[in-house]
């Protein structure tokens, strides 16, 4: 019965998490519309990505610290709704300031969700764009679905469970140096992924003679790895280890990103798919690695690996946009090739954490055995 309950909770959380992650990708999906309908330059359009990332990058570690102190399961449905409502309202006003505000609200919602969801998920487990900006209100629907999916999980976890005890991990068990190296690797992964997700649709349209379908397909393939890569990464990590699998993935990503930027014709889409796999395979592995490097601060570790380091990529987008405005998109995207290479170098020096084994009970003294 406990296994069924655990599996049900994990499935509901996974689907709810997918609903929230839609809003991280939705900003990138809306960029071509902002460029086409409002005549935004690359730099101005990428400022919208910055708005979603800036507050989120600051807020996620804060929420991580809070969830280390207090359990706040109510954050899951509330933050899901906040993320959806912000995106839903972003396309309704022609004001650039209001657009930035609504996108920032969505970013805060996403930021609030991830640290608590990582804590709840760990507890539960016990250890394309079509239409126009006027259709953005439809994007609130996944938020409603995601918020609804959180409720039964919270009810199940609120029920008393027998035979479980909460153990606190001493801070001496933390490997801060490895956690910092891991965080830097996630930052470089964030820069390349956010840079590509912001401009890949526009870049594909340019390479395919202005085909909007090409842009949609490229963006879809880039985010497709979110489902495929996570499953593949978990499977490979069970056979090998997380650090080794992540290292291989980043090595693949170096060649894949190069192919995206420089391969002519439809072959570009193959490299987009390879880039997606290469960048998504280590994504969930990095989250659990961060938790194992910092076991006394699960919420903080999740807030940083899922929040601060991931959101930093959005801070770089305006720089890429400005470079694209003054040169070409291809020139602006070329520095992204170095990012997975830097992540690969960092993973070469990271250790695979070992789970502490429970200490064996001390043998009973001979005198005690005789007395017994």
Secondary structure, 3 states (H helix, E strand, C coil): CHHHHHHHHHHHHHHHHHHHHHHHHHHHHHHHHHHHHHCCCHHHHHHHHHHHHHHHHHHHHHHHHHHHHCCCCCHHHHHHHHHHHHHHHHCCCCCHHHHHHHHHHHHHHHHHHHHHHHHHHHHHCCCCCCCCHHHHHHHHHHHHHHHHHHHHHHHHHHCCCCCCCCCCCCHHHCCHHHHHHHHHHHHHHHHHHHHHHHHHHHHHHHHCCCCHHHHHHHHHHHHHHHHHHHHHHHHHHHHCCHHHHHHHHHHHHHHHHHHHHHCCCCHHHHHHHHHHHHHHHHHHHHHHHHHHHCCCCHHHHHHHHHHHHHHHHHHHHHHHHHHHHHCCHHHHHHCCHHHHHHHHHHHCCCCCCCCCCCCCCCCCCHHHHHHC
